[in-house]
Amino acid sequence: MTSQILRDARKYEEEMERRIAGEPRPAFHLSARVGWMNDPNGFSFFKGEYHLFYQYHPFSAFWGPMHWGHAVSKDLLHWSHLPAALAPDTDYDRDGCFSGNAVVLPDGRHLLMYTGVSRETQPDGGQREVQTQCLAVGDGIDYEKWTENPVLDWRSLPQGGSKYDFRDPKIWRKQDGSYRCVVGNCTAEHDGQILLYSSRDGFHWKYEKILAANKGRFGRMWECPDFFAVDGKQVLLISPQDMMPQGFEYHNGNGTVCLIGTYEEETDTFSEEYHQAVDYGIDFYAPQTVLAPDGRRILIGWMQNWDTCNLHAPGRPWFGQMSLPREVTVKNGRLFQKPVRELERMRGEEVRYENVSFSDVIKLDEIKGRKIDMELSVRPGEEEKIYRKFAVRFAQNDTYQTSVSFKPYESIIKVDRKHSGSRRAIIHQRRCLVKGEKGRIKIRIVLDYFSVEVFVNDGEYVLSATLYTDPAVDGISFFADGQVEMDVVKYELLPVSHMSGQSI
C-alpha cells in the first residue's frame, strides 16, 4: 500500500516535471527527474528493461531526505522516468532510504535491498544516524516494504563494526539459488571494511565475515561496494571517503577504488592483487554494475564530486546526472572501460581526417559539436623528435573552452575546465599518469551538453567531468607544441526526441 509520503513525492515530481519541461538537459545521460540526484541504486535488468534507481530528493536541487528515483531504458542511453519507488515513510527509514541494489526473484518479482536511516539521540543530547538494511518487493513500478524490516541491524555486525556507518548493500543471486550481499561498514576507528552476508531465500540474512578490510590504506569509511567476476578475475569496487593521494591515484578525496584479485567461493576468501582508481577525472563516484543479458558487465556512476556538488544556484530545478554506462573488462590486472556499444547506434555521419600534420593551433572545418563521439590518434610528426604537448579544446568560443592535453615527456594527460564558465573556485583540473609509447596516444572523447568523458588508450584510463558551458558553444580546436600528426574520426550523436522523461 502506497504511503501518503510516497504519494506526495510522486505527485510533486509529476507536477514539477511538467513545469520544467523546457529546461536544458543532457541528451543521453540520465539526469534527475526533478530536484536532486546522487548515487545509482538498484541497477538491474527486469522484464526486458534496464532499471536504474537513484538517491533522490525531489523537493529541491540539494541533498535532503533520501527517496529512490526510478528510470528505465532498453538501451542504457534513452531513459524514461517512472514514479519514485521508495520514500522515507516508516520508523526504520524515517530519515532516509539510502543506497542499495536489486535482484529478480525466481517468482518474477523485483527485490530491492536498501539502507534505512533513523536518527538516534545520544547521551550528550546530540543525534546520530543509525543505519540498517531493509527490503522492498515490487512489480517494476510499485514496491512494498517487507513487514520484517530491517533484515540486518547492529546485531548483524562483527565486533567493533559501527551501526552508524553500515550501508549500501549490493545483492546477487548465486547459481545454486542462494543469495549474497556485501555492505559497506567501518570500525570504531573509522577504518573501512566490506562485510559479507548470506541468505537462502533473499529475505532472511546472516553475517558471514569481513570480506575486505582497509587497514588504513584507502581513506576511511568504505561506501557503495560492488563485487563481481569478469575475465577470470574478481573485482571489488569501493568508494572510500577522505582518501589521501597516492602518486597520481586517488586525488578526489571521496573517490572510487577498484581492487582486483581472486575469490575462493568455498571459503568466501577474496585475495587482492591490484588496485587502481576507477575514474581519474573530476566528477565520478559510487559506481554500480549490472550483468547484461548478453554477458557484458556494465558500470554506471554518479557524475559529480562531493566537494563541488552544492555550489549550484539555489533556484535550479534539477541537479545531478549519471555517467555514460560503460562495458568493463580486466586485462593484465587492470580494469578497462569503454562506452556501451549501444552508443554507436546513435552515431550520425562520419567525419574523418587522416595524417593531419601541425605544430600550432588548427581548426578542422567539419569538427565541431556538443553531442559527439570523437576518436583521436596522436603521434609525433617527426619520429625522432617527440612533441612537447598536444591539446584538444572543445565547448569553445572566444570566451569559453574545456581541454584535454597530453605531455608525452611526463606521460601525463589532463582534463581542464577552468574556462568552462564556472563562477566558483571549484576543482577544475585532474591529471592522470598514462602509458604513452613514444608520444603515441589514443583518446576517445564523448561530449554531451553538460559533460565530457575521456577514454584513453582503449579505456585503460577514463577521466570524467561535468560542464556548464552554454550548449550552443560548440567549437573545437587542436594545439601542438612541436610537430604532431593526428587522425580524427568524429560522429554527431543523433538527438533523441521520442523518449519521454528527457528533454534535449
TORLUM-317007 format. One line per field, with one value per residue (C-alpha): residue number from 1; chain; z, y, x. Coordinates in Angstrom, 3 decimals. Layout:
lose c(NUM;...)
dogu c(A;...)
z c(Z;...)
y c(Y;...)
x c(X;...)
END
This chain:
lose c(1;2;3;4;5;6;7;8;9;10;11;12;13;14;15;16;17;18;19;20;21;22;23;24;25;26;27;28;29;30;31;32;33;34;35;36;37;38;39;40;41;42;43;44;45;46;47;48;49;50;51;52;53;54;55;56;57;58;59;60;61;62;63;64;65;66;67;68;69;70;71;72;73;74;75;76;77;78;79;80;81;82;83;84;85;86;87;88;89;90;91;92;93;94;95;96;97;98;99;100;101;102;103;104;105;106;107;108;109;110;111;112;113;114;115;116;117;118;119;120;121;122;123;124;125;126;127;128;129;130;131;132;133;134;135;136;137;138;139;140;141;142;143;144;145;146;147;148;149;150;151;152;153;154;155;156;157;158;159;160;161;162;163;164;165;166;167;168;169;170;171;172;173;174;175;176;177;178;179;180;181;182;183;184;185;186;187;188;189;190;191;192;193;194;195;196;197;198;199;200;201;202;203;204;205;206;207;208;209;210;211;212;213;214;215;216;217;218;219;220;221;222;223;224;225;226;227;228;229;230;231;232;233;234;235;236;237;238;239;240;241;242;243;244;245;246;247;248;249;250;251;252;253;254;255;256;257;258;259;260;261;262;263;264;265;266;267;268;269;270;271;272;273;274;275;276;277;278;279;280;281;282;283;284;285;286;287;288;289;290;291;292;293;294;295;296;297;298;299;300;301;302;303;304;305;306;307;308;309;310;311;312;313;314;315;316;317;318;319;320;321;322;323;324;325;326;327;328;329;330;331;332;333;334;335;336;337;338;339;340;341;342;343;344;345;346;347;348;349;350;351;352;353;354;355;356;357;358;359;360;361;362;363;364;365;366;367;368;369;370;371;372;373;374;375;376;377;378;379;380;381;382;383;384;385;386;387;388;389;390;391;392;393;394;395;396;397;398;399;400;401;402;403;404;405;406;407;408;409;410;411;412;413;414;415;416;417;418;419;420;421;422;423;424;425;426;427;428;429;430;431;432;433;434;435;436;437;438;439;440;441;442;443;444;445;446;447;448;449;450;451;452;453;454;455;456;457;458;459;460;461;462;463;464;465;466;467;468;469;470;471;472;473;474;475;476;477;478;479;480;481;482;483;484;485;486;487;488;489;490;491;492;493;494;495;496;497;498;499;500;501;502;503;504)
dogu c(A;A;A;A;A;A;A;A;A;A;A;A;A;A;A;A;A;A;A;A;A;A;A;A;A;A;A;A;A;A;A;A;A;A;A;A;A;A;A;A;A;A;A;A;A;A;A;A;A;A;A;A;A;A;A;A;A;A;A;A;A;A;A;A;A;A;A;A;A;A;A;A;A;A;A;A;A;A;A;A;A;A;A;A;A;A;A;A;A;A;A;A;A;A;A;A;A;A;A;A;A;A;A;A;A;A;A;A;A;A;A;A;A;A;A;A;A;A;A;A;A;A;A;A;A;A;A;A;A;A;A;A;A;A;A;A;A;A;A;A;A;A;A;A;A;A;A;A;A;A;A;A;A;A;A;A;A;A;A;A;A;A;A;A;A;A;A;A;A;A;A;A;A;A;A;A;A;A;A;A;A;A;A;A;A;A;A;A;A;A;A;A;A;A;A;A;A;A;A;A;A;A;A;A;A;A;A;A;A;A;A;A;A;A;A;A;A;A;A;A;A;A;A;A;A;A;A;A;A;A;A;A;A;A;A;A;A;A;A;A;A;A;A;A;A;A;A;A;A;A;A;A;A;A;A;A;A;A;A;A;A;A;A;A;A;A;A;A;A;A;A;A;A;A;A;A;A;A;A;A;A;A;A;A;A;A;A;A;A;A;A;A;A;A;A;A;A;A;A;A;A;A;A;A;A;A;A;A;A;A;A;A;A;A;A;A;A;A;A;A;A;A;A;A;A;A;A;A;A;A;A;A;A;A;A;A;A;A;A;A;A;A;A;A;A;A;A;A;A;A;A;A;A;A;A;A;A;A;A;A;A;A;A;A;A;A;A;A;A;A;A;A;A;A;A;A;A;A;A;A;A;A;A;A;A;A;A;A;A;A;A;A;A;A;A;A;A;A;A;A;A;A;A;A;A;A;A;A;A;A;A;A;A;A;A;A;A;A;A;A;A;A;A;A;A;A;A;A;A;A;A;A;A;A;A;A;A;A;A;A;A;A;A;A;A;A;A;A;A;A;A;A;A;A;A;A;A;A;A;A;A;A;A;A;A;A;A;A;A;A;A;A;A;A;A;A;A;A;A;A;A;A;A;A;A;A;A;A;A;A;A;A;A;A;A;A;A;A;A;A;A;A;A;A)
z c(0.000;-1.052;1.845;1.836;1.900;-1.284;-2.932;-2.139;-3.682;-6.815;-7.213;-6.755;-9.257;-11.861;-11.493;-11.425;-14.425;-16.494;-15.213;-16.041;-19.332;-21.249;-19.092;-20.930;-20.222;-21.098;-24.310;-23.426;-19.778;-17.168;-15.071;-12.090;-12.974;-10.653;-7.651;-6.542;-7.743;-6.412;-6.247;-8.715;-6.971;-7.953;-11.361;-12.754;-15.785;-15.155;-17.519;-20.639;-19.481;-17.526;-14.277;-12.597;-9.311;-7.691;-4.496;-4.860;-3.117;-5.359;-3.361;-4.020;-6.090;-2.923;-0.802;1.564;2.990;0.561;-1.678;-4.561;-8.003;-10.817;-14.559;-17.214;-20.544;-23.249;-24.498;-21.474;-23.261;-23.725;-20.303;-19.262;-15.742;-13.593;-10.310;-7.247;-5.883;-2.204;0.310;3.977;5.391;8.116;11.544;10.489;7.409;8.511;7.893;4.517;2.124;1.307;-1.429;-2.305;-5.139;-6.728;-7.958;-9.734;-7.576;-9.015;-8.862;-11.127;-8.505;-8.185;-4.814;-3.629;-0.773;0.674;3.748;6.141;8.244;11.519;13.899;17.446;20.361;22.041;25.791;25.173;23.523;20.002;17.250;15.024;12.108;12.784;9.542;8.846;5.758;4.509;1.706;-0.636;-3.264;-6.354;-9.955;-11.548;-10.608;-7.118;-4.229;-0.821;2.123;3.830;7.111;8.848;8.088;8.947;7.955;9.121;12.042;14.762;15.882;12.456;12.759;13.612;16.841;16.577;13.483;13.507;13.370;12.249;9.141;7.816;4.369;0.630;0.203;-3.140;-3.547;-6.066;-6.641;-6.940;-9.369;-6.565;-5.917;-2.674;-2.204;-1.055;-0.358;0.533;2.735;3.486;7.103;9.273;12.627;15.710;14.453;11.170;9.126;6.217;5.722;3.496;5.169;3.521;4.286;3.004;2.558;1.261;0.070;-0.220;2.848;5.871;6.197;8.327;8.767;7.232;7.527;6.807;3.099;2.801;5.268;4.642;7.307;6.739;3.015;1.173;3.117;5.932;5.587;2.532;0.756;-2.163;-2.657;-5.721;-6.107;-9.347;-11.592;-15.008;-17.334;-14.811;-12.050;-9.115;-8.765;-5.636;-6.227;-3.248;-2.755;0.198;1.993;2.859;0.761;0.561;-2.906;-3.804;-6.636;-9.443;-7.896;-5.645;-5.944;-5.292;-1.534;-1.906;-4.916;-6.342;-5.971;-7.872;-6.113;-8.494;-7.332;-6.889;-4.979;-3.380;-3.070;-0.743;1.936;0.761;0.563;-1.606;-2.271;-3.603;-6.282;-7.853;-7.069;-9.105;-9.405;-11.443;-12.901;-12.914;-13.704;-11.520;-11.323;-10.616;-7.519;-6.201;-9.352;-9.614;-12.169;-13.777;-15.674;-19.011;-20.612;-23.229;-20.571;-20.519;-17.167;-17.383;-14.949;-14.250;-11.709;-10.331;-12.394;-9.606;-6.867;-3.213;-2.868;-5.631;-5.883;-3.555;-5.289;-7.860;-7.790;-5.170;-7.727;-10.055;-10.663;-11.085;-10.276;-10.912;-13.757;-14.253;-16.259;-19.617;-18.987;-19.621;-20.505;-18.139;-18.716;-16.988;-18.940;-17.417;-13.925;-14.915;-15.260;-18.743;-19.527;-22.814;-23.674;-24.127;-27.739;-27.950;-28.258;-31.739;-32.905;-32.174;-34.477;-37.424;-40.461;-40.094;-40.494;-40.921;-41.257;-41.567;-41.255;-40.222;-39.501;-37.445;-34.848;-33.603;-33.318;-36.006;-36.613;-38.991;-40.948;-40.031;-36.484;-34.056;-31.845;-28.280;-28.725;-30.301;-30.189;-31.378;-31.643;-31.909;-32.727;-31.966;-32.779;-33.330;-36.664;-36.699;-35.489;-33.740;-32.262;-29.874;-29.447;-26.042;-25.712;-27.519;-26.619;-27.921;-26.868;-27.086;-25.966;-27.238;-28.443;-27.744;-24.050;-23.101;-23.545;-21.875;-22.812;-22.726;-23.020;-23.158;-22.342;-23.653;-21.778;-18.500;-19.739;-18.201;-19.592;-18.082;-18.237;-17.562;-17.311;-15.612;-18.610;-18.998;-17.407;-13.704;-11.376;-8.415;-7.490;-7.515;-8.712;-12.376;-13.253;-12.846;-14.154;-14.860;-15.455;-18.574;-20.571;-23.625;-26.175;-27.747;-27.923;-29.325;-27.631;-28.452;-26.983;-27.329;-26.225;-25.662;-25.259;-24.036;-23.323;-19.692;-19.567;-21.107;-20.703;-21.939;-22.676;-23.078;-24.922;-25.487;-21.997;-19.913;-18.203;-18.005;-16.960;-16.439;-15.800;-15.788;-17.805;-17.576;-20.722;-22.839;-25.063;-28.120;-27.691;-29.965;-31.286;-31.338;-31.983;-31.681;-30.336;-30.648;-29.176;-31.598;-34.694;-34.297;-36.742;-35.991;-37.234;-36.265;-36.592;-35.382;-35.183;-34.269;-31.816;-33.111;-30.880;-29.015;-29.142;-28.992;-25.431;-22.501;-19.390;-21.219;-22.989;-25.193)
y c(0.000;3.358;5.742;9.364;10.433;8.485;9.706;13.292;12.770;11.220;13.995;16.660;15.148;14.755;18.373;19.779;17.737;19.475;22.897;22.430;20.586;23.313;23.214;22.202;18.590;16.040;14.280;10.715;10.780;10.077;13.180;13.787;13.882;16.893;18.013;16.252;13.056;11.199;7.546;4.972;2.287;-0.986;-1.271;-4.388;-5.995;-6.742;-7.527;-6.742;-3.353;-1.927;-0.403;2.266;3.802;6.667;8.633;11.343;14.428;15.588;18.691;20.690;20.505;19.893;16.789;16.086;13.173;10.409;8.785;6.384;7.895;5.433;5.235;2.506;2.029;-0.598;0.581;2.305;5.669;6.660;6.782;7.120;8.262;6.242;7.326;7.444;3.917;4.470;7.246;7.631;6.648;4.045;4.226;2.390;4.615;7.841;9.843;8.381;5.426;5.211;3.293;-0.362;-2.773;-5.140;-8.712;-10.639;-13.343;-16.803;-15.957;-12.943;-10.204;-7.412;-7.374;-4.121;-4.087;-0.679;1.115;2.548;5.511;6.747;9.277;8.200;10.607;10.256;10.593;14.105;15.167;15.057;12.800;10.195;8.210;4.504;2.510;-0.839;-2.977;-3.299;-4.945;-3.965;-6.151;-4.976;-5.265;-2.686;0.330;-0.125;-1.618;-2.788;-2.744;-6.087;-6.489;-7.927;-4.964;-4.300;-7.587;-6.563;-4.261;-3.730;-7.342;-8.452;-6.595;-8.008;-6.907;-3.238;-2.598;0.744;0.823;4.453;3.588;0.443;0.979;0.394;-3.338;-4.954;-8.192;-11.011;-14.479;-17.387;-20.293;-22.550;-20.188;-18.726;-15.055;-12.983;-9.319;-7.025;-3.977;-1.005;-0.523;0.886;0.183;2.380;3.969;4.898;2.420;0.969;-2.645;-4.643;-7.177;-10.321;-11.736;-14.792;-15.829;-18.891;-17.006;-13.317;-12.378;-13.923;-12.925;-13.873;-12.439;-14.419;-12.489;-9.369;-9.783;-6.985;-4.543;-1.187;-1.268;2.413;2.152;3.945;6.708;5.914;4.667;2.447;3.120;1.650;-1.738;-3.909;-7.406;-9.375;-11.689;-10.643;-12.140;-14.718;-12.171;-10.961;-7.225;-5.305;-1.708;0.642;4.377;5.429;8.724;11.042;9.449;10.715;10.851;8.088;9.450;10.102;7.846;8.807;12.597;13.242;12.713;10.876;8.718;5.232;2.338;-0.927;-3.928;-6.813;-10.301;-13.824;-15.266;-18.680;-19.282;-22.274;-20.188;-16.749;-15.554;-12.546;-12.116;-8.702;-8.456;-4.992;-1.670;1.459;4.393;3.707;7.242;9.825;12.868;15.366;14.004;10.330;8.427;5.394;3.228;0.190;-2.616;-4.955;-8.198;-7.658;-10.497;-10.887;-11.387;-7.912;-6.345;-2.744;0.005;3.395;6.059;9.373;12.053;14.532;15.366;15.794;18.803;20.781;19.478;22.025;25.140;25.490;28.203;27.697;28.126;25.396;22.903;19.781;18.709;15.540;13.138;9.680;8.768;7.072;3.341;1.521;-2.031;-3.218;-5.830;-6.817;-7.062;-7.678;-6.899;-3.625;-2.507;-1.246;0.715;1.707;3.273;0.742;-0.372;0.919;4.409;3.518;3.232;6.947;7.897;10.090;10.780;10.050;12.896;11.696;13.426;11.399;12.306;15.899;17.453;20.663;22.433;25.260;25.811;24.458;24.020;21.476;22.601;19.799;19.106;20.802;19.942;19.404;15.999;13.997;10.840;11.664;9.437;10.864;9.018;11.198;10.553;12.568;14.313;13.537;10.059;11.100;14.332;13.919;16.927;18.637;18.968;18.140;19.500;19.348;22.171;21.869;23.615;26.553;30.091;33.385;33.168;29.500;26.291;22.961;20.993;17.601;17.744;15.247;15.812;12.821;13.536;13.341;10.778;12.931;13.529;16.297;17.496;21.239;23.086;26.324;28.360;26.458;29.187;28.420;31.414;29.484;28.423;24.731;21.786;22.421;20.078;16.476;14.704;11.071;9.193;7.056;4.669;6.718;4.940;7.415;10.133;7.873;8.015;7.248;9.488;8.978;11.921;11.610;15.004;15.595;19.031;19.003;16.533;15.151;11.621;10.842;7.238;6.864;4.020;1.947;2.582;1.848;5.187;7.296;10.930;12.365;15.941;17.906;21.129;24.041;25.915;27.171;24.193;26.457;26.803;24.045;24.994;22.505;23.221;21.393;22.598;21.224;22.373;20.564;18.612;16.348;14.019;13.163;11.127;12.298;10.493;12.361;11.390;13.663;11.783;11.983;13.624;11.611;13.284;10.330;9.220;10.525;11.832;13.565;16.861;17.841)
x c(0.000;1.449;2.057;0.953;4.619;5.330;2.117;3.112;6.558;5.056;2.525;5.203;7.639;4.899;3.742;7.271;8.349;5.661;6.720;10.407;9.944;11.777;14.915;18.125;19.057;21.721;20.799;21.805;22.913;20.265;19.563;17.286;13.609;13.297;15.313;18.478;20.174;23.201;24.330;22.951;20.883;19.236;20.924;19.245;17.614;13.933;11.059;13.054;14.397;17.274;16.081;18.143;17.106;18.980;19.345;16.752;15.435;12.583;11.681;14.866;18.050;20.077;20.632;17.734;15.711;16.571;13.978;14.612;14.075;13.412;14.045;14.031;15.750;16.008;19.411;21.055;21.027;17.378;15.750;12.125;11.332;8.943;7.328;9.580;9.955;10.748;10.196;11.250;7.875;8.483;10.074;13.245;13.873;12.188;15.370;16.213;16.143;19.832;21.644;21.199;20.628;18.103;17.711;14.973;13.370;12.541;8.833;9.375;9.205;11.760;13.547;15.140;17.631;18.416;19.728;17.156;18.264;16.782;18.294;19.104;19.525;22.912;23.692;25.040;21.764;23.121;21.817;23.443;22.039;21.571;21.736;20.058;19.423;15.848;13.846;11.040;9.366;7.545;6.485;8.786;6.662;5.234;7.217;6.033;8.426;8.791;6.963;10.041;12.327;15.051;16.677;20.170;20.913;23.543;23.134;24.423;27.746;31.163;32.780;33.736;31.601;29.786;25.985;26.261;28.287;26.614;25.177;24.812;24.095;24.908;22.956;23.370;21.939;24.335;23.998;22.788;19.845;21.159;21.977;24.924;25.357;28.235;27.704;29.956;30.996;33.758;35.322;35.089;38.324;36.566;38.593;36.639;35.643;33.298;31.023;29.646;26.169;24.301;20.676;18.882;15.794;16.819;14.753;16.482;20.114;23.087;26.572;29.419;32.666;34.701;35.364;37.940;39.484;41.085;43.804;44.464;45.206;42.384;40.678;38.270;34.674;34.148;30.822;28.906;30.599;30.142;31.595;31.668;33.669;34.928;37.534;38.693;39.262;37.198;36.607;35.644;34.583;34.520;34.027;36.196;35.760;38.641;41.356;44.913;46.525;48.963;51.063;48.587;45.948;43.019;43.072;39.386;39.225;35.923;36.647;36.411;38.832;38.958;40.505;41.265;42.103;40.785;37.851;37.556;33.806;34.020;35.721;34.457;38.057;38.899;42.627;43.656;46.319;45.989;44.358;43.601;41.227;38.105;37.965;40.754;38.626;36.813;33.274;32.691;31.514;29.618;29.604;27.364;27.328;24.823;25.320;23.592;21.584;24.341;27.029;28.559;29.391;28.130;29.080;27.495;28.425;27.217;28.924;29.580;32.076;31.068;33.373;31.651;28.092;26.457;27.748;24.963;22.308;19.565;16.775;17.941;15.084;17.257;20.794;22.771;23.439;24.843;27.897;27.739;27.215;30.486;31.434;34.159;36.850;40.070;43.332;46.735;45.473;43.848;40.225;39.360;36.189;34.613;31.252;28.475;28.345;24.756;26.262;27.480;23.858;23.443;26.287;25.388;27.522;31.216;33.717;37.289;40.649;43.843;47.517;46.832;50.227;50.537;52.668;50.469;46.687;44.385;40.687;39.201;36.156;33.772;34.999;32.655;29.688;28.500;26.903;29.677;31.758;35.288;38.352;41.855;45.056;48.081;51.728;54.936;55.156;58.868;59.738;62.950;61.579;58.675;56.382;56.195;52.409;49.180;45.748;42.198;39.871;36.102;32.906;34.934;34.371;36.163;35.197;34.887;36.811;37.484;40.569;42.223;46.002;48.860;52.540;54.489;57.734;55.815;53.247;50.508;47.040;44.915;41.327;40.907;37.582;38.702;37.473;34.199;32.070;32.260;31.972;33.366;36.899;35.980;38.063;38.854;41.726;42.695;45.791;46.487;49.743;49.322;51.440;52.376;54.526;56.967;54.337;51.626;48.253;44.620;41.925;38.178;36.046;32.299;30.629;27.095;25.636;26.786;29.665;32.822;34.160;37.653;38.682;42.446;44.179;41.040;39.688;42.784;42.148;38.984;38.545;35.047;33.952;30.717;30.464;28.068;29.065;26.155;25.190;25.339;29.131;30.381;33.835;36.730;40.411;43.718;47.060;50.577;53.863;56.140;55.201;52.163;50.473;46.866;43.921;40.427;37.101;34.019;30.361;27.499;25.319;21.775;19.153;16.581;13.193;10.836;11.580;9.592;11.297;14.159;14.428;17.336)
END
